[in-house]
Structure formats: C-alpha cells, structure tokens
Amino acid sequence: MQRLAEYPETVAAAARELAPHQLVHYLQTLAGDFHAWYNADKFLVDDAATRLARLALADAARITIVNGLALLGVSAPEKM
C-alpha cells in the first residue's frame, strides 16, 4: 500500500523533471514488491474480509501498473 501511495507524486515528479525513467523505476519496484507479496501471502483465504482486501490491493497494483505503462506509451496484456 505504501508503494501504491507514492504513485501520484512519482508521476508528478517525472513530468515536472522531464524524467520518464523515474516512472519506469517506480513501476519496476512496484512489480517487484507485488511479486514478493504475492509469493509470501495467500490471497484466497477463508476469511472473507481478508480475502477481499487482498484482492482489492492486487487490483490496485494492476491498475497502477497499467496506468503507468500507458503514460509511457507501453501496452499491457490483460493476461499472460
């Protein structure tokens, strides 16, 4: 969640400084953080509140990555 919260400022800084590499670095870090979290925690747990919260967080990461890639002019596949 902390990394996702950094997205608006990262985009603003990259635009202000004409430095798209900052957004690229942010997206790489976010993808790495998500990958580590995905491997460490189970998403489909019995507790409905926990399950829904984890799925919402995963969707937020997906949306952020798709939006960031779009700003860079890169398409993102819907599934692999």
A tleap script that builds the chain and sets N, CA, C and O, in Angstrom:
source leaprc.protein.ff14SB
mol = sequence {
  NMET GLN ARG LEU ALA GLU TYR PRO GLU THR
  VAL ALA ALA ALA ALA ARG GLU LEU ALA PRO
  HIE GLN LEU VAL HIE TYR LEU GLN THR LEU
  ALA GLY ASP PHE HIE ALA TRP TYR ASN ALA
  ASP LYS PHE LEU VAL ASP ASP ALA ALA THR
  ARG LEU ALA ARG LEU ALA LEU ALA ASP ALA
  ALA ARG ILE THR ILE VAL ASN GLY LEU ALA
  LEU LEU GLY VAL SER ALA PRO GLU LYS CMET
}
set mol.1.N position { 0.832 -1.184 0.000 }
set mol.1.CA position { 0.000 0.000 0.000 }
set mol.1.C position { 0.871 1.240 0.000 }
set mol.1.O position { 0.542 2.237 -0.643 }
set mol.2.N position { 1.970 1.182 0.712 }
set mol.2.CA position { 2.855 2.342 0.777 }
set mol.2.C position { 3.398 2.683 -0.615 }
set mol.2.O position { 3.423 3.850 -1.007 }
set mol.3.N position { 3.827 1.672 -1.350 }
set mol.3.CA position { 4.370 1.917 -2.688 }
set mol.3.C position { 3.284 2.474 -3.600 }
set mol.3.O position { 3.559 3.377 -4.391 }
set mol.4.N position { 2.062 1.962 -3.513 }
set mol.4.CA position { 0.970 2.478 -4.328 }
set mol.4.C position { 0.687 3.939 -4.018 }
set mol.4.O position { 0.358 4.714 -4.916 }
set mol.5.N position { 0.810 4.315 -2.766 }
set mol.5.CA position { 0.558 5.699 -2.363 }
set mol.5.C position { 1.585 6.662 -2.953 }
set mol.5.O position { 1.322 7.862 -3.041 }
set mol.6.N position { 2.728 6.164 -3.350 }
set mol.6.CA position { 3.778 7.005 -3.922 }
set mol.6.C position { 3.542 7.328 -5.397 }
set mol.6.O position { 4.232 8.181 -5.956 }
set mol.7.N position { 2.589 6.667 -6.030 }
set mol.7.CA position { 2.372 6.815 -7.471 }
set mol.7.C position { 2.086 8.254 -7.907 }
set mol.7.O position { 2.759 8.744 -8.814 }
set mol.8.N position { 1.127 8.946 -7.307 }
set mol.8.CA position { 0.837 10.310 -7.793 }
set mol.8.C position { 2.057 11.234 -7.747 }
set mol.8.O position { 2.300 11.981 -8.695 }
set mol.9.N position { 2.806 11.190 -6.679 }
set mol.9.CA position { 3.984 12.056 -6.571 }
set mol.9.C position { 5.068 11.633 -7.559 }
set mol.9.O position { 5.778 12.478 -8.104 }
set mol.10.N position { 5.194 10.341 -7.788 }
set mol.10.CA position { 6.181 9.859 -8.751 }
set mol.10.C position { 5.849 10.352 -10.153 }
set mol.10.O position { 6.736 10.799 -10.880 }
set mol.11.N position { 4.593 10.276 -10.533 }
set mol.11.CA position { 4.166 10.758 -11.853 }
set mol.11.C position { 4.393 12.266 -11.953 }
set mol.11.O position { 4.896 12.757 -12.964 }
set mol.12.N position { 4.023 12.992 -10.909 }
set mol.12.CA position { 4.205 14.444 -10.925 }
set mol.12.C position { 5.676 14.817 -11.036 }
set mol.12.O position { 6.036 15.710 -11.803 }
set mol.13.N position { 6.517 14.147 -10.282 }
set mol.13.CA position { 7.952 14.437 -10.321 }
set mol.13.C position { 8.545 14.091 -11.676 }
set mol.13.O position { 9.360 14.847 -12.204 }
set mol.14.N position { 8.150 12.966 -12.242 }
set mol.14.CA position { 8.660 12.567 -13.556 }
set mol.14.C position { 8.253 13.580 -14.614 }
set mol.14.O position { 9.048 13.901 -15.498 }
set mol.15.N position { 7.033 14.085 -14.539 }
set mol.15.CA position { 6.571 15.086 -15.506 }
set mol.15.C position { 7.276 16.423 -15.285 }
set mol.15.O position { 7.727 17.060 -16.237 }
set mol.16.N position { 7.367 16.835 -14.047 }
set mol.16.CA position { 7.983 18.121 -13.708 }
set mol.16.C position { 9.449 18.159 -14.130 }
set mol.16.O position { 9.933 19.180 -14.619 }
set mol.17.N position { 10.145 17.060 -13.945 }
set mol.17.CA position { 11.579 16.998 -14.225 }
set mol.17.C position { 11.895 16.448 -15.619 }
set mol.17.O position { 13.059 16.283 -15.986 }
set mol.18.N position { 10.829 16.166 -16.393 }
set mol.18.CA position { 11.007 15.575 -17.729 }
set mol.18.C position { 11.911 14.345 -17.652 }
set mol.18.O position { 12.865 14.198 -18.416 }
set mol.19.N position { 11.576 13.463 -16.699 }
set mol.19.CA position { 12.402 12.290 -16.416 }
set mol.19.C position { 11.532 11.033 -16.370 }
set mol.19.O position { 11.225 10.530 -15.289 }
set mol.20.N position { 11.132 10.520 -17.546 }
set mol.20.CA position { 10.270 9.337 -17.540 }
set mol.20.C position { 10.917 8.111 -16.901 }
set mol.20.O position { 10.219 7.184 -16.490 }
set mol.21.N position { 12.237 8.102 -16.815 }
set mol.21.CA position { 12.903 6.958 -16.191 }
set mol.21.C position { 12.494 6.791 -14.725 }
set mol.21.O position { 12.546 5.686 -14.185 }
set mol.22.N position { 12.087 7.889 -14.087 }
set mol.22.CA position { 11.632 7.789 -12.695 }
set mol.22.C position { 10.371 6.927 -12.604 }
set mol.22.O position { 10.219 6.129 -11.680 }
set mol.23.N position { 9.477 7.098 -13.570 }
set mol.23.CA position { 8.259 6.290 -13.595 }
set mol.23.C position { 8.588 4.839 -13.915 }
set mol.23.O position { 8.003 3.927 -13.330 }
set mol.24.N position { 9.511 4.619 -14.831 }
set mol.24.CA position { 9.935 3.261 -15.165 }
set mol.24.C position { 10.495 2.569 -13.925 }
set mol.24.O position { 10.143 1.426 -13.632 }
set mol.25.N position { 11.359 3.261 -13.207 }
set mol.25.CA position { 11.951 2.686 -11.994 }
set mol.25.C position { 10.869 2.383 -10.957 }
set mol.25.O position { 10.887 1.324 -10.328 }
set mol.26.N position { 9.929 3.310 -10.780 }
set mol.26.CA position { 8.834 3.100 -9.834 }
set mol.26.C position { 8.036 1.849 -10.205 }
set mol.26.O position { 7.742 1.025 -9.339 }
set mol.27.N position { 7.682 1.701 -11.494 }
set mol.27.CA position { 6.889 0.555 -11.925 }
set mol.27.C position { 7.650 -0.759 -11.739 }
set mol.27.O position { 7.058 -1.773 -11.372 }
set mol.28.N position { 8.942 -0.742 -11.989 }
set mol.28.CA position { 9.751 -1.952 -11.755 }
set mol.28.C position { 9.754 -2.318 -10.275 }
set mol.28.O position { 9.623 -3.488 -9.915 }
set mol.29.N position { 9.902 -1.318 -9.432 }
set mol.29.CA position { 9.908 -1.559 -7.987 }
set mol.29.C position { 8.547 -2.050 -7.514 }
set mol.29.O position { 8.464 -2.984 -6.716 }
set mol.30.N position { 7.481 -1.424 -8.002 }
set mol.30.CA position { 6.129 -1.845 -7.635 }
set mol.30.C position { 5.880 -3.287 -8.062 }
set mol.30.O position { 5.341 -4.078 -7.288 }
set mol.31.N position { 6.266 -3.631 -9.276 }
set mol.31.CA position { 6.080 -5.007 -9.751 }
set mol.31.C position { 6.870 -5.989 -8.889 }
set mol.31.O position { 6.380 -7.075 -8.581 }
set mol.32.N position { 8.076 -5.619 -8.502 }
set mol.32.CA position { 8.875 -6.478 -7.628 }
set mol.32.C position { 8.256 -6.641 -6.254 }
set mol.32.O position { 8.221 -7.741 -5.703 }
set mol.33.N position { 7.767 -5.539 -5.704 }
set mol.33.CA position { 7.100 -5.598 -4.399 }
set mol.33.C position { 5.857 -6.482 -4.464 }
set mol.33.O position { 5.612 -7.296 -3.574 }
set mol.34.N position { 5.073 -6.309 -5.533 }
set mol.34.CA position { 3.864 -7.116 -5.685 }
set mol.34.C position { 4.217 -8.596 -5.815 }
set mol.34.O position { 3.579 -9.449 -5.200 }
set mol.35.N position { 5.218 -8.886 -6.603 }
set mol.35.CA position { 5.632 -10.278 -6.807 }
set mol.35.C position { 6.048 -10.925 -5.479 }
set mol.35.O position { 5.663 -12.056 -5.182 }
set mol.36.N position { 6.822 -10.205 -4.703 }
set mol.36.CA position { 7.256 -10.735 -3.407 }
set mol.36.C position { 6.060 -10.959 -2.483 }
set mol.36.O position { 5.981 -11.980 -1.801 }
set mol.37.N position { 5.140 -10.011 -2.464 }
set mol.37.CA position { 3.946 -10.125 -1.614 }
set mol.37.C position { 3.068 -11.280 -2.088 }
set mol.37.O position { 2.554 -12.045 -1.272 }
set mol.38.N position { 2.897 -11.407 -3.391 }
set mol.38.CA position { 2.063 -12.466 -3.959 }
set mol.38.C position { 2.612 -13.848 -3.595 }
set mol.38.O position { 1.846 -14.771 -3.318 }
set mol.39.N position { 3.922 -13.982 -3.596 }
set mol.39.CA position { 4.534 -15.263 -3.247 }
set mol.39.C position { 4.527 -15.527 -1.744 }
set mol.39.O position { 4.574 -16.682 -1.321 }
set mol.40.N position { 4.469 -14.482 -0.939 }
set mol.40.CA position { 4.562 -14.644 0.512 }
set mol.40.C position { 3.207 -14.889 1.186 }
set mol.40.O position { 3.142 -15.575 2.206 }
set mol.41.N position { 2.137 -14.343 0.631 }
set mol.41.CA position { 0.825 -14.417 1.275 }
set mol.41.C position { -0.192 -15.100 0.377 }
set mol.41.O position { -0.153 -14.963 -0.845 }
set mol.42.N position { -1.099 -15.836 0.998 }
set mol.42.CA position { -2.189 -16.451 0.250 }
set mol.42.C position { -3.295 -15.416 0.070 }
set mol.42.O position { -3.600 -14.650 0.984 }
set mol.43.N position { -3.881 -15.405 -1.100 }
set mol.43.CA position { -4.958 -14.460 -1.390 }
set mol.43.C position { -6.319 -15.071 -1.117 }
set mol.43.O position { -7.209 -14.410 -0.582 }
set mol.44.N position { -6.475 -16.311 -1.478 }
set mol.44.CA position { -7.776 -16.966 -1.339 }
set mol.44.C position { -7.850 -17.691 0.001 }
set mol.44.O position { -7.703 -18.910 0.084 }
set mol.45.N position { -8.083 -16.897 1.044 }
set mol.45.CA position { -8.186 -17.416 2.406 }
set mol.45.C position { -9.656 -17.526 2.798 }
set mol.45.O position { -10.528 -16.993 2.112 }
set mol.46.N position { -9.926 -18.215 3.899 }
set mol.46.CA position { -11.306 -18.420 4.347 }
set mol.46.C position { -11.971 -17.129 4.814 }
set mol.46.O position { -13.160 -16.923 4.569 }
set mol.47.N position { -11.223 -16.262 5.479 }
set mol.47.CA position { -11.798 -15.023 5.998 }
set mol.47.C position { -12.139 -14.093 4.827 }
set mol.47.O position { -11.254 -13.644 4.098 }
set mol.48.N position { -13.429 -13.816 4.663 }
set mol.48.CA position { -13.900 -13.034 3.513 }
set mol.48.C position { -13.327 -11.623 3.506 }
set mol.48.O position { -12.956 -11.120 2.445 }
set mol.49.N position { -13.248 -10.982 4.648 }
set mol.49.CA position { -12.736 -9.608 4.701 }
set mol.49.C position { -11.271 -9.551 4.271 }
set mol.49.O position { -10.868 -8.668 3.514 }
set mol.50.N position { -10.490 -10.498 4.760 }
set mol.50.CA position { -9.072 -10.551 4.383 }
set mol.50.C position { -8.928 -10.847 2.902 }
set mol.50.O position { -8.126 -10.216 2.213 }
set mol.51.N position { -9.698 -11.799 2.415 }
set mol.51.CA position { -9.642 -12.173 1.000 }
set mol.51.C position { -9.983 -10.974 0.113 }
set mol.51.O position { -9.265 -10.688 -0.845 }
set mol.52.N position { -11.062 -10.280 0.426 }
set mol.52.CA position { -11.487 -9.132 -0.383 }
set mol.52.C position { -10.479 -7.992 -0.315 }
set mol.52.O position { -10.235 -7.321 -1.318 }
set mol.53.N position { -9.896 -7.767 0.852 }
set mol.53.CA position { -8.893 -6.714 0.989 }
set mol.53.C position { -7.656 -7.029 0.162 }
set mol.53.O position { -7.111 -6.149 -0.505 }
set mol.54.N position { -7.213 -8.271 0.203 }
set mol.54.CA position { -6.029 -8.662 -0.574 }
set mol.54.C position { -6.292 -8.603 -2.068 }
set mol.54.O position { -5.429 -8.180 -2.838 }
set mol.55.N position { -7.473 -9.021 -2.478 }
set mol.55.CA position { -7.819 -8.948 -3.893 }
set mol.55.C position { -7.936 -7.496 -4.358 }
set mol.55.O position { -7.537 -7.169 -5.475 }
set mol.56.N position { -8.477 -6.635 -3.515 }
set mol.56.CA position { -8.575 -5.216 -3.856 }
set mol.56.C position { -7.190 -4.589 -3.981 }
set mol.56.O position { -6.952 -3.773 -4.871 }
set mol.57.N position { -6.298 -4.964 -3.107 }
set mol.57.CA position { -4.932 -4.448 -3.167 }
set mol.57.C position { -4.224 -4.946 -4.432 }
set mol.57.O position { -3.496 -4.188 -5.073 }
set mol.58.N position { -4.432 -6.196 -4.784 }
set mol.58.CA position { -3.847 -6.730 -6.016 }
set mol.58.C position { -4.411 -5.995 -7.230 }
set mol.58.O position { -3.672 -5.696 -8.168 }
set mol.59.N position { -5.698 -5.704 -7.219 }
set mol.59.CA position { -6.303 -4.970 -8.332 }
set mol.59.C position { -5.774 -3.539 -8.396 }
set mol.59.O position { -5.568 -3.003 -9.485 }
set mol.60.N position { -5.556 -2.928 -7.254 }
set mol.60.CA position { -4.985 -1.580 -7.231 }
set mol.60.C position { -3.585 -1.578 -7.843 }
set mol.60.O position { -3.223 -0.649 -8.565 }
set mol.61.N position { -2.809 -2.603 -7.557 }
set mol.61.CA position { -1.475 -2.714 -8.151 }
set mol.61.C position { -1.585 -2.890 -9.666 }
set mol.61.O position { -0.825 -2.288 -10.425 }
set mol.62.N position { -2.522 -3.707 -10.090 }
set mol.62.CA position { -2.735 -3.925 -11.530 }
set mol.62.C position { -3.102 -2.617 -12.225 }
set mol.62.O position { -2.526 -2.282 -13.260 }
set mol.63.N position { -4.042 -1.888 -11.669 }
set mol.63.CA position { -4.491 -0.627 -12.260 }
set mol.63.C position { -3.347 0.376 -12.320 }
set mol.63.O position { -3.180 1.073 -13.321 }
set mol.64.N position { -2.567 0.451 -11.262 }
set mol.64.CA position { -1.439 1.384 -11.219 }
set mol.64.C position { -0.403 1.044 -12.277 }
set mol.64.O position { 0.108 1.936 -12.954 }
set mol.65.N position { -0.092 -0.229 -12.425 }
set mol.65.CA position { 0.889 -0.640 -13.434 }
set mol.65.C position { 0.363 -0.358 -14.837 }
set mol.65.O position { 1.103 0.147 -15.681 }
set mol.66.N position { -0.893 -0.673 -15.098 }
set mol.66.CA position { -1.482 -0.415 -16.418 }
set mol.66.C position { -1.466 1.080 -16.719 }
set mol.66.O position { -1.101 1.483 -17.824 }
set mol.67.N position { -1.855 1.903 -15.753 }
set mol.67.CA position { -1.865 3.350 -15.962 }
set mol.67.C position { -0.459 3.893 -16.181 }
set mol.67.O position { -0.246 4.731 -17.057 }
set mol.68.N position { 0.485 3.428 -15.402 }
set mol.68.CA position { 1.863 3.880 -15.543 }
set mol.68.C position { 2.445 3.510 -16.900 }
set mol.68.O position { 3.116 4.319 -17.540 }
set mol.69.N position { 2.184 2.289 -17.329 }
set mol.69.CA position { 2.665 1.870 -18.648 }
set mol.69.C position { 2.008 2.689 -19.756 }
set mol.69.O position { 2.660 3.040 -20.739 }
set mol.70.N position { 0.726 2.992 -19.601 }
set mol.70.CA position { 0.028 3.806 -20.601 }
set mol.70.C position { 0.651 5.199 -20.702 }
set mol.70.O position { 0.791 5.741 -21.798 }
set mol.71.N position { 1.024 5.774 -19.563 }
set mol.71.CA position { 1.683 7.079 -19.594 }
set mol.71.C position { 3.002 7.029 -20.360 }
set mol.71.O position { 3.417 8.016 -20.968 }
set mol.72.N position { 3.647 5.880 -20.323 }
set mol.72.CA position { 4.911 5.697 -21.030 }
set mol.72.C position { 4.705 5.262 -22.483 }
set mol.72.O position { 5.669 5.138 -23.238 }
set mol.73.N position { 3.446 5.030 -22.874 }
set mol.73.CA position { 3.166 4.601 -24.234 }
set mol.73.C position { 3.390 3.123 -24.463 }
set mol.73.O position { 3.628 2.697 -25.594 }
set mol.74.N position { 3.315 2.327 -23.393 }
set mol.74.CA position { 3.537 0.880 -23.464 }
set mol.74.C position { 2.216 0.182 -23.176 }
set mol.74.O position { 1.527 0.518 -22.213 }
set mol.75.N position { 1.868 -0.782 -24.005 }
set mol.75.CA position { 0.634 -1.524 -23.754 }
set mol.75.C position { 0.899 -2.624 -22.727 }
set mol.75.O position { 2.022 -3.104 -22.573 }
set mol.76.N position { -0.161 -3.003 -22.039 }
set mol.76.CA position { -0.050 -4.056 -21.023 }
set mol.76.C position { -1.036 -5.161 -21.384 }
set mol.76.O position { -2.217 -4.883 -21.589 }
set mol.77.N position { -0.569 -6.423 -21.466 }
set mol.77.CA position { -1.501 -7.518 -21.766 }
set mol.77.C position { -2.462 -7.731 -20.608 }
set mol.77.O position { -2.110 -7.516 -19.449 }
set mol.78.N position { -3.678 -8.155 -20.931 }
set mol.78.CA position { -4.644 -8.420 -19.878 }
set mol.78.C position { -4.347 -9.705 -19.139 }
set mol.78.O position { -4.673 -9.830 -17.958 }
set mol.79.N position { -3.727 -10.670 -19.821 }
set mol.79.CA position { -3.341 -11.905 -19.157 }
set mol.79.C position { -2.137 -12.479 -19.890 }
set mol.79.O position { -1.872 -12.157 -21.048 }
set mol.80.N position { -1.413 -13.345 -19.172 }
set mol.80.CA position { -0.232 -13.954 -19.759 }
set mol.80.C position { -0.380 -15.452 -19.729 }
set mol.80.O position { 0.513 -16.170 -20.179 }
savepdb mol mol.pdb
quit
